[in-house]
Amino acid sequence: MEPYIIPALTVEKAEQLISLCREQSLWISLAESCTGGMLAMLLTAIPGSSATLDRSLVTYSNEAKMELLDVRETTLMRHGAVSEETVREMLSGIFLHTKADLAVAISGIAGPGGGTPEKPVGMVYLGWGRREAEQHVVAYHFLETRREVRIKSCEQALDNLLELIG
């Protein structure tokens, strides 16, 4: 297995996010699927992150999404785990079950297999937003290796949060 080397710019973005959240007394919670906790790993590597990171849930299976985030089985059956609808429910669920001011939800197909013509490898849905305020879900398509899809997903999530609170 190839080692994960996180680009310095991504680490800097994580540091900037933690710093801004600490300054603004904002709590962050995460619901991760295809990134498998990588975003939480990036944030918890930063000293002082415990003052702003409430929790991260790795909800890789559909069962975990339903049990921990209240994603509806009908949503998963109709739209699949990698969909705008599922990520929107993941985002709602992470707000419902945490004290977060800000949240991120991520679900995608990191590959190398598992893609379809409608949902190719590298397709990732990212949801982010503020509690009871603006919330977004956007589809991204990262044409990279599995490792790079996961890193790019985390980097994009950091960019989205930084833009939201910056």
N, C-alpha and C positions, 0 to 999 in steps of 0.2 A: 504494500500500500504506500502510495506517495505521501510524504509528510506535508502537513499544512503549514505553509509559510504565508502569513497574513501581510499584505502590502502595508508599508509604513503609513501611507495616506489613510488607509482604513483605520489603523490604530489611532492616528491623529484625530480622525472624525469621532471615534468613540470617546476619546479623551475630551474633545470639545463638547460633545453631548452631555457627558457626565458633569462637566464644569458648569454648563448653562443650566442644567436641571438643578444642580445644587444651589446655584445663585438664585434661582427662581422658586426654590422649594417645591419642585415638581417630582412626583413619583412616577416611575415607568414600570409597566408590566408587559410581558411578551407571551405570545402564543406561537410556537414554532413547530413546523412540520418538516419540510424538506431540509431545513438548515440544522435540525437536530440539536439545538442548543448552542449553535455556534455564535449567534448574536449575544446570548447571555454570557458565553465564555469571553467574548471581546469586552463586554462591559464590566464583568467582574474581575478582569485582569487589571483594572484601573483602581489604584488606591482611593478610598473614599466612596466607591460606588454603592456601598451599603446604605449610604445616606439618601439614595435616590432610586435604586432598583428594588422594587417590591418583590417581584417573583417572575419566573419564566416557566411556562409549561411546555414540555415537548409532547405534543399530541400527534404522534406519527400515525397511529392507527385511526380508523374511523370510529372505533369504540371509544378511544380516548377523547376524540373531538366531541362525541355525544355526551360522555360521562362528565368531562371536566369543563367543557365550554358551552354546553347546551346546544350544540349544532343538531339540528333536526335530522332524523333518519331520512325523511322524505327529501330534504335538501340534498343529502349525499346520494340518494338513489336517482334523483332527477338530474342533478348537475355534476356530481362527482366531487371528490375531495379537492381537486384542483379546479376551482371555479370562483367567480366573483361572489356568488351567493354563499358558498361555504366560508370564504374568508370574511365576508361581512358578518356572518353569524359567529365566527371565531372571535372577531374583534368585539362584537357585542358581549360575548361570553366572558372575555377576559376583563372587560369593564365590570360586568355583573359580579364577578367573583373576586375582585381585588379592590384596593383603594387607589388604583392608578389614576393619575391626572392625564397621562399619555399612555398609549398602547400601540403595539405592532402585532399583526397577525401575518403569517407567511405560510403558503402552501404551494408546492410546485413539483415539477418533474425534473429531477436533477440528472437522471440518466445513469448509465448509458442506455438502458432499456426503458420500457414503460410508456413511451410516447405513442401518439396516434396522429393521423393527419389533422384532426381537430385540435389536439393538445400535444404538440410536439415536445420532444426532449428540450429542456431549457425554458419552457414556459413556467412562469412563476407569477402568482397573484400576491401582491403586497397590500395589506390594509394598515392604515395608521390614522391616528387622530387624537383628539382631546375628548375627555369625558363630557357628554352632553353638549358637544359643540361640533365643529367640523370634523368629518371622518371621510376618508378616501379609500377606495379599492381600485387598484390599477393592475393590468396585466403587463408583464415584461417578458421579453424573450431574449435570453442570454445564449448566444451561440458559442458555448464553451464546453470544457470537460465538466464532469460531475463536481470535482473540487472547485473549479472556477465558478460554476453556476451557484454553488452555495456561498462562496465568498462574495460574488457580485450581488447576490440577494441581500446579504447583510450590509454591504456597502450602500446599496440603494435605500434600504430601510433607514440607515443612519442619515443619508442625505435628506430623505423625506422628513424625518423628525427634526433635523437641524433647520430645514426651511420652515417648518411649522412653528418652531419656537424662536428662531433667530431673529 
